[in-house]
Amino acid sequence: MAERVISEFNTAIGFTNRVNSLLWIIDNASMGLDAYTWYHTLITLYREASTFMNAQELTQAEGFMIKITPYIANYQKTAGMQGYNKIEHDFYQLLHQFDLFLRKCLKETGLLTKLSDNPSMAFSGGN
């Protein structure tokens, strides 16, 4: 396999901005009981965080999406008749658990809150 050239630039600030924006949308969608937006924004957050997740976490996230899929399909069919703030309790709980799971993954990798009180650790790798 050929070696890759490593750039002196990265997208850390852009990534942080995207994650912050997604968390804001997730919070607003969950408060407004907008299950469609909540779910699809969780999927987008998962996509962003997936490169930092281990195999077990990836499997768990996929499991959440498999469990939620029938609910979101039914929600899309009935939302126009019932209004967007009518969510079955089990559906709400699955979205809530998926949300908490992703936030826990972000926290454990330092993407939600810092891992060290020493900012120089971020640049030196601890050395």
N, CA, C and O of each residue as an XYZ file, in Angstrom:
508
protein
N       0.849     -1.175      0.000
C       0.000      0.000      0.000
C       0.898      1.243      0.000
O       1.856      1.328      0.769
N       0.582      2.182     -0.854
C       1.369      3.408     -0.968
C       1.132      4.309      0.234
O       0.037      4.368      0.793
N       2.196      5.009      0.610
C       2.055      5.945      1.726
C       1.313      7.186      1.256
O       1.428      7.601      0.102
N       0.562      7.761      2.158
C      -0.187      8.973      1.854
C       0.579     10.185      2.360
O       1.283     10.121      3.368
N       0.430     11.270      1.650
C       0.979     12.530      2.120
C       0.062     13.027      3.232
O      -1.159     13.028      3.073
N       0.627     13.443      4.335
C      -0.160     13.920      5.468
C      -0.179     15.445      5.442
O       0.867     16.094      5.446
N      -1.363     15.991      5.416
C      -1.545     17.433      5.360
C      -1.252     18.063      6.712
O      -1.485     17.459      7.759
N      -0.741     19.281      6.672
C      -0.538     20.027      7.913
C      -1.820     20.710      8.370
O      -1.841     21.355      9.418
N      -2.890     20.571      7.590
C      -4.177     21.158      7.930
C      -5.174     20.043      8.239
O      -5.025     18.910      7.780
N      -6.182     20.383      9.017
C      -7.257     19.424      9.265
C      -8.570     20.182      9.358
O      -8.600     21.411      9.281
N      -9.634     19.451      9.521
C     -10.965     20.061      9.543
C     -11.574     20.036     10.942
O     -12.795     19.988     11.088
N     -10.733     20.069     11.963
C     -11.219     19.961     13.341
C     -12.235     21.055     13.686
O     -13.258     20.776     14.310
N     -11.960     22.276     13.290
C     -12.886     23.366     13.622
C     -14.198     23.192     12.859
O     -15.273     23.369     13.432
N     -14.120     22.849     11.583
C     -15.332     22.594     10.807
C     -16.129     21.431     11.381
O     -17.357     21.483     11.444
N     -15.423     20.378     11.800
C     -16.085     19.224     12.405
C     -16.806     19.642     13.681
O     -17.965     19.282     13.887
N     -16.132     20.391     14.527
C     -16.737     20.857     15.781
C     -17.967     21.707     15.506
O     -18.985     21.566     16.185
N     -17.882     22.580     14.524
C     -19.040     23.409     14.169
C     -20.204     22.558     13.677
O     -21.354     22.807     14.038
N     -19.908     21.554     12.852
C     -20.976     20.679     12.356
C     -21.625     19.914     13.496
O     -22.851     19.831     13.563
N     -20.822     19.355     14.392
C     -21.370     18.598     15.525
C     -22.212     19.512     16.412
O     -23.301     19.126     16.838
N     -21.723     20.713     16.693
C     -22.496     21.658     17.508
C     -23.820     22.001     16.839
O     -24.853     22.064     17.507
N     -23.800     22.221     15.538
C     -25.041     22.533     14.805
C     -26.005     21.359     14.857
O     -27.204     21.549     15.063
N     -25.493     20.153     14.673
C     -26.352     18.966     14.720
C     -26.963     18.787     16.096
O     -28.148     18.474     16.209
N     -26.172     18.983     17.147
C     -26.709     18.855     18.508
C     -27.806     19.888     18.764
O     -28.787     19.593     19.446
N     -27.646     21.085     18.227
C     -28.659     22.134     18.378
C     -29.956     21.716     17.675
O     -31.046     21.873     18.224
N     -29.825     21.183     16.451
C     -31.004     20.738     15.706
C     -31.681     19.579     16.433
O     -32.907     19.540     16.541
N     -30.881     18.635     16.931
C     -31.421     17.487     17.667
C     -32.200     17.956     18.888
O     -33.312     17.489     19.137
N     -31.621     18.872     19.645
C     -32.315     19.389     20.832
C     -33.649     20.029     20.469
O     -34.659     19.775     21.125
N     -33.655     20.845     19.442
C     -34.888     21.519     19.040
C     -35.920     20.539     18.481
O     -37.110     20.662     18.771
N     -35.477     19.579     17.690
C     -36.407     18.597     17.139
C     -37.010     17.737     18.248
O     -38.201     17.429     18.218
N     -36.197     17.354     19.217
C     -36.723     16.517     20.301
C     -37.698     17.312     21.169
O     -38.726     16.782     21.590
N     -37.382     18.570     21.438
C     -38.299     19.393     22.237
C     -39.611     19.638     21.505
O     -40.669     19.713     22.129
N     -39.545     19.765     20.180
C     -40.739     20.003     19.384
C     -41.442     18.719     18.951
O     -42.440     18.761     18.232
N     -40.919     17.584     19.392
C     -41.467     16.266     19.030
C     -41.533     16.067     17.518
O     -42.459     15.441     17.004
N     -40.542     16.605     16.817
C     -40.421     16.432     15.371
C     -39.540     15.202     15.137
O     -38.329     15.313     14.944
N     -40.173     14.040     15.160
C     -39.442     12.771     15.089
C     -38.659     12.613     13.793
O     -37.560     12.059     13.802
N     -39.201     13.086     12.693
C     -38.524     12.945     11.401
C     -37.179     13.681     11.418
O     -36.151     13.104     11.064
N     -37.189     14.934     11.823
C     -35.963     15.720     11.875
C     -35.016     15.163     12.936
O     -33.809     15.071     12.713
N     -35.567     14.796     14.081
C     -34.766     14.239     15.173
C     -34.003     13.009     14.681
O     -32.788     12.915     14.852
N     -34.723     12.071     14.071
C     -34.108     10.826     13.610
C     -33.043     11.075     12.544
O     -31.928     10.564     12.645
N     -33.382     11.851     11.538
C     -32.428     12.059     10.445
C     -31.223     12.885     10.871
O     -30.143     12.735     10.301
N     -31.386     13.742     11.849
C     -30.236     14.480     12.373
C     -29.375     13.558     13.231
O     -28.151     13.692     13.233
N     -29.985     12.627     13.958
C     -29.205     11.624     14.696
C     -28.373     10.781     13.730
O     -27.217     10.468     14.014
N     -28.956     10.416     12.599
C     -28.202      9.646     11.603
C     -27.012     10.459     11.089
O     -25.921      9.919     10.907
N     -27.221     11.738     10.861
C     -26.133     12.591     10.394
C     -25.053     12.714     11.464
O     -23.863     12.688     11.149
N     -25.454     12.849     12.721
C     -24.490     12.890     13.814
C     -23.721     11.578     13.895
O     -22.508     11.578     14.104
N     -24.420     10.468     13.730
C     -23.774      9.157     13.709
C     -22.728      9.103     12.608
O     -21.613      8.631     12.829
N     -23.081      9.582     11.426
C     -22.147      9.593     10.301
C     -20.898     10.394     10.641
O     -19.786      9.983     10.311
N     -21.074     11.524     11.291
C     -19.927     12.357     11.688
C     -19.063     11.654     12.737
O     -17.834     11.698     12.666
N     -19.708     11.007     13.706
C     -18.982     10.397     14.825
C     -18.441      9.009     14.509
O     -17.588      8.499     15.236
N     -18.920      8.394     13.442
C     -18.605      6.993     13.167
C     -17.108      6.710     13.054
O     -16.664      5.618     13.408
N     -16.338      7.653     12.580
C     -14.901      7.407     12.439
C     -14.187      7.360     13.788
O     -13.036      6.929     13.867
N     -14.858      7.796     14.836
C     -14.284      7.769     16.185
C     -14.851      6.638     17.037
O     -14.427      6.443     18.176
N     -15.810      5.893     16.486
C     -16.490      4.844     17.244
C     -15.819      3.493     17.022
O     -15.285      3.220     15.947
N     -15.856      2.645     18.065
C     -15.298      1.301     17.922
C     -16.343      0.383     17.283
O     -17.484      0.787     17.056
N     -15.939     -0.855     16.998
C     -16.813     -1.798     16.296
C     -18.098     -2.075     17.069
O     -19.173     -2.161     16.474
N     -17.997     -2.214     18.385
C     -19.182     -2.484     19.193
C     -20.162     -1.306     19.142
O     -21.372     -1.507     19.036
N     -19.641     -0.089     19.215
C     -20.499      1.098     19.158
C     -21.164      1.229     17.787
O     -22.331      1.610     17.692
N     -20.419      0.913     16.729
C     -21.000      0.964     15.385
C     -22.147     -0.036     15.257
O     -23.186      0.266     14.670
N     -21.944     -1.226     15.811
C     -22.991     -2.257     15.783
C     -24.213     -1.809     16.575
O     -25.345     -2.005     16.134
N     -23.988     -1.204     17.747
C     -25.106     -0.711     18.559
C     -25.881      0.372     17.816
O     -27.112      0.370     17.818
N     -25.169      1.287     17.187
C     -25.833      2.367     16.440
C     -26.663      1.795     15.300
O     -27.795      2.224     15.078
N     -26.105      0.829     14.576
C     -26.852      0.194     13.493
C     -28.099     -0.494     14.047
O     -29.152     -0.483     13.409
N     -27.980     -1.090     15.230
C     -29.128     -1.729     15.881
C     -30.232     -0.735     16.186
O     -31.410     -1.028     15.984
N     -29.853      0.447     16.674
C     -30.852      1.486     16.929
C     -31.575      1.851     15.642
O     -32.799      1.983     15.623
N     -30.808      2.014     14.563
C     -31.430      2.424     13.301
C     -32.374      1.347     12.773
O     -33.429      1.665     12.223
N     -32.005      0.078     12.936
C     -32.877     -1.017     12.503
C     -34.176     -1.005     13.305
O     -35.253     -1.202     12.742
N     -34.082     -0.774     14.618
C     -35.284     -0.745     15.463
C     -36.175      0.455     15.152
O     -37.399      0.361     15.235
N     -35.566      1.572     14.797
C     -36.319      2.811     14.566
C     -36.968      2.844     13.185
O     -37.999      3.494     13.008
N     -36.386      2.161     12.212
C     -36.863      2.227     10.821
C     -38.368      1.987     10.664
O     -39.025      2.773      9.980
N     -38.945      0.940     11.263
C     -40.407      0.759     11.087
C     -41.220      1.912     11.677
O     -42.257      2.289     11.131
N     -40.747      2.465     12.788
C     -41.455      3.583     13.410
C     -41.410      4.816     12.518
O     -42.421      5.495     12.342
N     -40.231      5.110     11.952
C     -40.107      6.321     11.138
C     -40.898      6.164      9.847
O     -41.458      7.142      9.351
N     -40.958      4.957      9.291
C     -41.754      4.717      8.074
C     -43.230      4.953      8.365
O     -43.919      5.596      7.573
N     -43.720      4.450      9.476
C     -45.117      4.639      9.862
C     -45.385      6.103     10.204
O     -46.446      6.635      9.876
N     -44.434      6.747     10.856
C     -44.567      8.154     11.236
C     -44.737      9.023      9.991
O     -45.568      9.930      9.962
N     -43.943      8.734      8.970
C     -44.035      9.508      7.737
C     -45.404      9.366      7.087
O     -45.931     10.327      6.526
N     -45.976      8.182      7.161
C     -47.294      7.944      6.558
C     -48.399      8.672      7.297
O     -49.333      9.176      6.674
N     -48.305      8.735      8.624
C     -49.404      9.270      9.430
C     -49.202     10.696      9.909
O     -50.140     11.303     10.426
N     -48.002     11.252      9.752
C     -47.720     12.583     10.295
C     -48.632     13.660      9.714
O     -49.046     14.577     10.423
N     -48.944     13.548      8.429
C     -49.806     14.543      7.811
C     -51.211     14.549      8.383
O     -51.869     15.588      8.425
N     -51.669     13.383      8.825
C     -53.023     13.285      9.371
C     -53.064     13.665     10.848
O     -54.055     14.230     11.313
N     -52.007     13.364     11.586
C     -52.021     13.559     13.033
C     -51.276     14.816     13.488
O     -51.498     15.296     14.600
N     -50.420     15.335     12.662
C     -49.557     16.428     13.085
C     -48.217     15.858     13.524
O     -48.123     14.705     13.946
N     -47.209     16.664     13.421
C     -45.853     16.176     13.666
C     -45.520     15.960     15.134
O     -44.451     15.424     15.427
N     -46.363     16.342     16.056
C     -46.021     16.176     17.463
C     -46.702     14.972     18.098
O     -46.800     14.893     19.323
N     -47.166     14.049     17.297
C     -47.778     12.815     17.801
C     -46.787     11.674     17.608
O     -46.622     11.166     16.499
N     -46.128     11.273     18.696
C     -45.129     10.216     18.635
C     -45.513      9.124     19.629
O     -45.806      9.399     20.792
N     -45.506      7.879     19.150
C     -45.744      6.756     20.052
C     -44.667      6.739     21.133
O     -43.522      7.114     20.881
N     -45.030      6.313     22.312
C     -44.102      6.287     23.442
C     -42.850      5.451     23.135
O     -41.731      5.887     23.408
N     -43.036      4.265     22.575
C     -41.892      3.394     22.273
C     -40.963      4.033     21.245
O     -39.742      3.913     21.344
N     -41.540      4.704     20.268
C     -40.761      5.400     19.240
C     -39.949      6.524     19.881
O     -38.756      6.671     19.613
N     -40.596      7.302     20.718
C     -39.909      8.386     21.418
C     -38.739      7.836     22.243
O     -37.642      8.393     22.226
N     -38.987      6.745     22.959
C     -37.947      6.165     23.808
C     -36.756      5.670     22.990
O     -35.610      5.827     23.412
N     -37.015      5.078     21.832
C     -35.912      4.640     20.971
C     -35.086      5.823     20.479
O     -33.856      5.771     20.497
N     -35.753      6.883     20.042
C     -35.031      8.085     19.614
C     -34.218      8.662     20.768
O     -33.063      9.049     20.593
N     -34.823      8.712     21.927
C     -34.153      9.239     23.119
C     -32.916      8.392     23.465
O     -31.851      8.937     23.752
N     -33.060      7.083     23.437
C     -31.935      6.197     23.756
C     -30.817      6.310     22.723
O     -29.639      6.308     23.081
N     -31.178      6.407     21.450
C     -30.186      6.579     20.375
C     -29.447      7.905     20.573
O     -28.226      7.967     20.427
N     -30.182      8.950     20.903
C     -29.618     10.270     21.176
C     -28.607     10.191     22.324
O     -27.476     10.660     22.192
N     -29.014      9.602     23.439
C     -28.122      9.477     24.595
C     -26.895      8.629     24.264
O     -25.783      8.946     24.686
N     -27.099      7.561     23.515
C     -25.994      6.693     23.121
C     -24.953      7.469     22.315
O     -23.759      7.381     22.600
N     -25.396      8.224     21.315
C     -24.459      8.982     20.490
C     -23.729     10.046     21.304
O     -22.531     10.258     21.114
N     -24.433     10.709     22.199
C     -23.792     11.718     23.045
C     -22.740     11.080     23.960
O     -21.683     11.661     24.204
N     -23.046      9.882     24.460
C     -22.081      9.162     25.294
C     -20.827      8.818     24.485
O     -19.707      8.959     24.977
N     -21.018      8.372     23.258
C     -19.881      8.070     22.387
C     -19.031      9.318     22.138
O     -17.802      9.261     22.180
N     -19.693     10.433     21.880
C     -18.972     11.687     21.670
C     -18.193     12.090     22.910
O     -17.049     12.533     22.818
N     -18.812     11.936     24.058
C     -18.162     12.312     25.321
C     -16.954     11.433     25.594
O     -15.900     11.935     25.985
N     -17.091     10.130     25.394
C     -16.012      9.200     25.704
C     -14.794      9.391     24.805
O     -13.686      9.007     25.180
N     -14.984      9.977     23.630
C     -13.853     10.235     22.749
C     -13.365     11.680     22.849
O     -12.458     12.081     22.121
N     -13.960     12.455     23.743
C     -13.531     13.836     23.923
C     -14.101     14.791     22.906
O     -13.656     15.935     22.823
N     -15.075     14.355     22.129
C     -15.664     15.223     21.111
C     -16.789     16.089     21.656
O     -17.183     17.069     21.024
N     -17.302     15.734     22.817
C     -18.384     16.501     23.432
C     -17.841     17.401     24.533
O     -18.249     18.554     24.671
N     -16.925     16.863     25.305
C     -16.239     17.637     26.344
C     -14.762     17.274     26.290
O     -14.395     16.183     25.854
N     -13.947     18.169     26.724
C     -12.504     17.939     26.639
C     -12.077     16.789     27.553
O     -12.709     16.518     28.574
N     -10.998     16.126     27.162
C     -10.484     15.011     27.948
C      -9.436     15.471     28.959
O      -9.170     14.779     29.941
N      -8.843     16.639     28.717
C      -7.774     17.111     29.584
C      -7.987     18.579     29.925
O      -8.556     19.333     29.135
N      -7.531     18.977     31.096
C      -7.585     20.389     31.464
C      -6.413     21.169     30.885
O      -6.395     22.398     30.955
N      -5.447     20.480     30.322
C      -4.276     21.115     29.758
C      -4.428     21.207     28.241
O      -4.295     20.191     27.559
N      -4.706     22.407     27.686
C      -4.936     22.537     26.254
C      -3.726     22.150     25.406
O      -3.891     21.804     24.236
N      -2.526     22.199     25.959
C      -1.352     21.843     25.176
C      -1.346     20.362     24.827
O      -0.660     19.948     23.892
N      -2.110     19.554     25.577
C      -2.202     18.123     25.275
C      -2.801     17.893     23.887
O      -2.489     16.902     23.226
N      -3.644     18.794     23.460
C      -4.286     18.647     22.162
C      -3.272     18.786     21.019
O      -3.457     18.209     19.948
N      -2.216     19.543     21.247
C      -1.237     19.782     20.182
C      -0.035     18.863     20.289
O       0.554     18.499     19.271
N       0.336     18.483     21.494
C       1.551     17.675     21.676
C       1.270     16.180     21.750
O       2.191     15.364     21.708
N       0.002     15.831     21.859
C      -0.337     14.419     22.004
C       0.049     13.895     23.369
O       0.148     12.684     23.567
N       0.268     14.794     24.310
C       0.607     14.396     25.670
C       2.091     14.340     25.934
O       2.509     14.022     27.047
N       2.902     14.643     24.925
C       4.363     14.587     25.118
C       4.937     15.963     25.358
O       6.146     16.105     25.540
